Structures are given as structure tokens and as C-alpha cells.
């Protein structure tokens, strides 16, 4: 395969040629992605798949009209097709494209590295071997490994261009204890080499054997410690709600323990990138800090209307125009407490260890519900086990409930990248 940079720039060049002289401002965006999937079943059967994606998208604006279109393909034809289709879709609309002076300079991009199939196979087999049948009463039902890499480029009719690349790896395990429900585990890292098979197997084994038996707790308000795996999807849901919330949140009480940032340039978090979905230089966006909701994630056009700052655009794929959303969320632990210190702060409560399904989010009503395996905590010590606990409440309440954070930060690849420690929250509704 040709070098990623060559493919991307050829596609952008053809799009630019098709749009030059048409009396419009334009932006061309191209993305190349490659991912390897390995799935291992209980009987040792392996399924391997390779996925590749390449496409070009164009946004155009001029004369009070704007348009967007995308085309798949890795050659000059895809760029021309996207450009012509974008012109054909133009409708009355404000100009959504950031002005050239805001885009700054492109900086340097990391090299695109094709995922290593041999290393992924070896990692999956190593973890599976450490969870062989009969070990501590667990059965490995399914093990999935994914390694991916992508490169993206953006260019405008005003002479701006930039390149960026990213990569990542994910392991997902489905384990069945002898008693109790099956448990799903998710491990993510920036590279395959960062996933330690011994640590993955040991942590999954320990957590899967917690709370395999026990009765549901009584309905109550209780203090709750969320392990990173349980906290991560809730943090992502909170950030999405903050992005979409209509009107100011000034009336909400915000705990000073919260410091939630979208650390787009890094170095914190799983997926730093040099620019956002519109080409604006990446910056750290403070969503919650100092006992208040600070910034809202916004595209350039949305920021123009609200008076906020742009830089919060994301592009899930080349097929979508940029929209506001979280990208590289990080909960900064200030201070970072040891687990025993978190437990010592709980007189009567629960430690939620392993998530059971996705967070249910009622964005319109501002409410959430999550389920997890849990251990009751009495006077700072683990007590009864509960295979399934439900926690629900309002996201406004969640803003004011955080009192402490742990020193055990982990990263997760969800709808966005999330890095979070354990979170101690006061008086949430337990069912």
C-alpha cells in the first residue's frame, strides 16, 4: 500500500482542483483507517478480520449557502466526487468554516503505523492461556482483540493543510464464574505493547470473582465508590450531556473535587491529536473545574452564536461533518487517594467494581442509570457481595456529589477516549 501521506494528499489535491475557481470557500478532509480484529471463542476457535476505510469529505460555503458531501475511495476520483457532490448539496445556510487565521499552523504529524497482526495474535493467545479452564473457577467465554491505526488530513481553499495520525488497542473479555452472572471487561491502551497480558488476566480474574453471589440491596441513598471501569462510561455520559445541555447550568451545585478536561493535545489521556475536527489547533478544554462548569464543547459556528470558544469539534468518520463532542476526556485526581483512603471515607455504602451493560442516559430529563457488580462497604471495610446493583439519579446531582478521587486512573476507548480514577460520590440512589 502506498504511504498514507501520499494517499491522503492525492485525494485532497483532486478535491481542491475540483473546487478551485467555483467561487466558494471550501475544506477537504480525508481519513484512512486500518484495524485488525481477532476473536477467540470458548473452544479456542479463532476468527480474524481486517477492516480498511478510506474516504474524503468536503464542506463548501459561499453566497449565503453551504453544503457537505463525502465519498469513499483512496484515489483522486474520490476527492473529485466528494467536491462535486458538496457543490450539489448547497442550501441556504450560514458559513460554517473557520477563518484561515484561526487555523494556525499544522505542526508535525506522527507516522502512520500499520497494526501488527502477529503481536495481536500473540497477545490474545497469551491472555487466553492465563485464563485456561479450571483456573480459579472461571471460564473464558470469549476474548476479542483489536488493534487500529488511522491517519487524517485536512486542507482548505485558503492554503491551510495539516496531517495527524493515531493508533490504539483494545482487549475485551467475557468471563463466566461458576456462580453468578457473566462479566465483561474492557482494557484499552495507545499501543499493543502497553497491554500487559499478565496484568490483564489477573485483574479480570480478581474482579470477575467478586460479587458472584448475594441478594440485591434495599432501595436507599448511599455513598458509592465507582471503580474506573464503572466511572468511565458515566463520565462520558456527563460530558455528552454538558455538550448538549440547553441554557446555562449556573444554578447547579458543582463539587470542587471535579476537574474534568478534554485534553486534546495531550499528554494525558488515551487519544491526543494536534488539531480538532475542523483543523483548529488542539487545546486543553476545561469542562468542570474550581466548583463550576467552565467551557462548553463547540464547533466554530456554534461558538460564534454562543460567544464561547471553538475547538470542541469531533469527526467520528469522514462520512460526518464536524460536530461538538468530547474526544479525549480526562478526570484529573486532585488529590489522588489510595484505595484504602477512599474506603475509609465510607461508613455505609458500596464499591461498584464491574459494569453490567451500558449507562442509560435520558438526555432530555438529565438523568442516568447504571448497573454493576458491587461490594457493600461498612465502616471502611468490604462486607456483603451484590451481583447486581443499580445506581440512578440526575446528572445535576452527580455534579455536586463527587467528594474524592483515587490514584488508580485507567483509560477506556468508548464513544470517546476516557481516562479516569475511582470516584467517591455521596448519597446516590441505590436500587
Secondary structure as UniProt FT lines:
FT   HELIX           4..19
FT   TURN            20..21
FT   STRAND          25..41
FT   TURN            42..43
FT   STRAND          46..62
FT   TURN            63..64
FT   STRAND          65..72
FT   HELIX           76..88
FT   STRAND          91..92
FT   HELIX           100..103
FT   HELIX           117..130
FT   TURN            133..134
FT   TURN            136..137
FT   STRAND          138..156
FT   TURN            157..158
FT   STRAND          161..177
FT   STRAND          183..189
FT   HELIX           192..194
FT   HELIX           197..208
FT   TURN            209..211
FT   STRAND          220..226
FT   HELIX           228..244
FT   TURN            250..251
FT   TURN            256..257
FT   STRAND          260..263
FT   TURN            264..265
FT   TURN            277..278
FT   STRAND          284..289
FT   TURN            290..291
FT   STRAND          292..293
FT   HELIX           300..306
FT   STRAND          313..314
FT   TURN            318..319
FT   STRAND          323..324
FT   STRAND          328..331
FT   STRAND          336..337
FT   HELIX           339..344
FT   STRAND          348..355
FT   STRAND          360..362
FT   TURN            363..366
FT   STRAND          367..378
FT   TURN            379..380
FT   STRAND          381..394
FT   HELIX           395..401
FT   STRAND          402..406
FT   STRAND          410..413
FT   STRAND          417..420
FT   STRAND          423..430
//
